[in-house]
């Protein structure tokens, strides 16, 4: 197992304590694509029963309940509103697989019920939400895992071992990137699908006119819902860099880019360079959502660690070491972790069964650091300013424009935590 992996991955052994004679009762909030990915991982592991499912899309609700019923031979209860699900007696944990702008309200409500939580990343939509979520978790004392599943990757665990053993010497620069072309977006304003309650899907966020480019699976490049490629995909690389290097948060951010090739189709930058001043080594994030991406497409998705004695390139399932000098060579290591997502879910379930929060791979406090890092980088982009961060106080230093973007006003009946 990698150095970053959980202490316990198997779930087929004897578990002492209150869960030894029964299955964990799970509730799923958000039964779309990824909500079902993590739920299927839990069901495959055994020892759980999905007691209830909640979604504001009636098709998602029915289809997920049908699929779950086939696997566990018992149909879960179905609800449209998450508070109705949380009111059920007998729940042990909830999975939150909704869009990020819903995470905070659902997470805090589950904490108030003292329920254990598996919450997808990013932790929150804005920084103030993230702070409130961490505080709610600390008050509740529940077991919470946030979905940074690359912490289970054997490849990234190998990189940590190589760096700590001095294989490439001192690290002086890190560059992360995920270049890809999302293709043409359907931005035609139209009525939402009959099954989808668009008002409830938008929830506390601004309610934009529905179009396929900001609906199910397609919200990631919309500023009001996903906040762009760095916050959606890049956050995985920033999180694993923090884990490998043993870093907290950067102290300074300087981000530049623009919307050049996909203007009119998405509302977040298709071209971005974010410089983040971490304590041990500066980190640069870059993405291009057009053209060829990297000159060598092999490196379109991954992280470069530049050391005095060599360079390491890492992705989910592979590590490449480039040595320095006239006799420099390339050494490839293929280290697949096909059950990376499953292992992250099982890690959570084992922690709950053992009632041992020390087994968790990614706590809300640690997830906040990765989430706030990419949010601050985007705040630098939106304000066109250098942003300085005080991690002890969780506040931006002497930059009122940037500080004003730490919290987004909620819409309608919703109250920001």
Secondary structure, DSSP 8 states (H G I E B T S, - for coil): --TTS-S----SS---STTTTS-EEEEEE--SHHHHHHHHHHHHHSSEEEEEEE-SBHHHHHHHHHHHHHHHSS--EEESSHHHHHT-TT--EEEE-S-HHHHHHHHHHHHHTT-EEEE-SSS-SSHHHHHHHHHHHHHHT--EEE--GGGG-HHHHHHHHHHHTTTT-SEEEEEEEE---------------TTB-HHHHHTTS------GGGSTT--TT-TTTT--HIIIIIHHHHHHHHHHHT----SEEEEEEE--SSBTTBSS-SEEEEEEE-SSSEEEEEEESSTTSSSSGGGSEEEEEEETTEEEEEETTEEEEEE-STT--EEEEE---TTHHHHHHHHHHHHHHHT-GGG-SS-HHHHHHHHHHHHHHHHHHHHTS-EEEETTTTEESS-HHHHTTSS----TT----
